[in-house]
């Protein structure tokens, strides 16, 4: 009979606990499992917390699915009384007991300061009792003495006492269950429990007495005065949250007077004046004709919505306080924040499906765009540097970008607008139509192109400019740093054709102008033709951060074949007005397979010297010496005035 009780039921797979079997065992032995957890849990939790936590441990002991179980202990081998032997041999009780013990011991384990408390040590989410203190009944000094004795034991010691007194385990069976529950030193736990005298029915109560039954509870109220104080505080906090939610939710539908701007928390007369549409400044229509330096400040206000005060107010408010729904972009070095005073209005009108406003405050140009209907939604705010602009760099501003096309607002002194492809210098420029307000027809932009198959550039009167993803297009020039001119001649266009595919590296860098300079022409060894050395320098609106590129343009069949980059530098003064000299070099493999070091400097270079991996020199501004692949010599040169010049890196 004992052997049959020690084996799993035939309907259950050997070594696994079925959920239905575990549920039946939990319902049958629930009071006993709760009592077991209550005894093992640490006393410093408090009696109410221990009661609720013990119930939570017993309820969480039910597995979610079929789970592996250890072989149960036979009643005969454990030396159990008849009733407890039946509980031990039941297929579902032992695994549930093991899960309760493990959770209770984990809650009782001492923790270091940096360790998080276990789940069992935290107040249980369920069950919860509000407004009552719950504790088992206590009827004498004997129960209190036993409670104090258990409090002096460790968690494993209390678990050994509970298994010994409640389940009748002893000897190997007791040590095995403790080990399965995660007790590292079962012998020490048993020895600790042996120090607690066995109950004899007279000296002290047993652990299965009503004093240790967390299912038979005594209920008392908590501190009523403190509860009332906490209740009033909670009601006040809830009311404050409700008021904040209502205020943050206003206006609810559509835009308020400030559109998509964030709330204004500080007001002062100067700030209010800067955001007043009636105080916007406007240049006279012919101011650019008499100005000593025509720039953005001399542009007249144009557009079909110059009198739309609501649009202008929203644009100014969003500029000062862009809200979360506003997409803001700014070129590097552009300061955010509102204008210091009333800005100048350049444009306010409808462009495609958007309402666009352009401002200028002397240092920046600002573009605001919203849906044409103006009935809510997001907005766009673009800021760009514009300080020290002149007639050549203030020729156009972007007013709209849609599907890879750009519309420009042109300066009043621009007499004609045309577009040309830099990669096809032999093709003529195509005229671009303009409206009465100075806005051009859509022009394809190269900014979002994935391949360098074409590069549209805009011819604005005698100036050539290209879009690099910013408000103001970058001006393209050609020539030495001391004699730059608009890149509109045949030689300049041929040079730009082989440079255009290097321009994507300048997108979004705050570039004001790009100058290409053919500083040397070098006959290649082995009669392989003639190559051109070109230095391309991009100046920024902020002054610092200029980017310099030298390239060797080898003989090619296609006029738009990109040159080979020889050196790149950021922040260098080479090729610029402050340092109008350049020296560059690279390795080149001839058609016959021989490697050479090629180097060139501008016309002021009188000799070039190699050092490091390779030594050598050559008079003049050109050098070509045979070498091996992988050689990295150091280049230096001497200028006509005796100064030393190092190569661009």
Buried (B, 14 or more C-beta within 10 A) or exposed (E): EEEEBBBBEEEBEEEBBBBEBBBBBBEBBBBBBBBBBBBBBBBEBEBBBBBBBBBBBBBBBBBEEBBEBEEBBBBBBBEBEEEBBEBBBBBBBBBBBBBBBBBBBBBBBEEEEEEEEBBBBEEBEEEEEEEEBBBBEBEEEBBEEBBEBBEEBBBBBBBBBBBBBBBBBBEEBBBBBBBBBBBEEBEBBBEBBEEBEEBEEEEBBBBBBEBBBBBEBEEEEEEEEEEEEEEEEEEEEEEEEEEEEEEEEEEEEEBBEBBBBBEEEEEEEEBEEBBBBEEBBBBEEEBBEEEEEBBBBBBBBBBBBBEBEEBBBBBBBBBBBBBEBBEBBBBBBBEEEBBEEBBBBBBBBBBBEBBBBBBBBBBBBBBBBBEBEBEBEEBBBBBBBBBEBEBBBBBBBBBBBEEEEBBBBBBBBBEEBBBBBBBBBEEEBEEBEBBEBBBBBBBBBBBEBEEBEBBBBBBBBEBBBBBBBBBBBBBBBBBBBEEBBBBBEEEBBBBBBBBBBBBBEBBEBBBBBBBBBBBBEBEBBEEBEEBBBBBBBBBBBBEEBBBBBBBBBBEEEEEBBBBBBBBBBEEBBBBBEEEBBBBBBBBBEBEEEEBBBBBBBBEBBBBBBBEEEBEBBBEBBBBBBEBEEEBEBBBBBBBEEEEEBEBBE
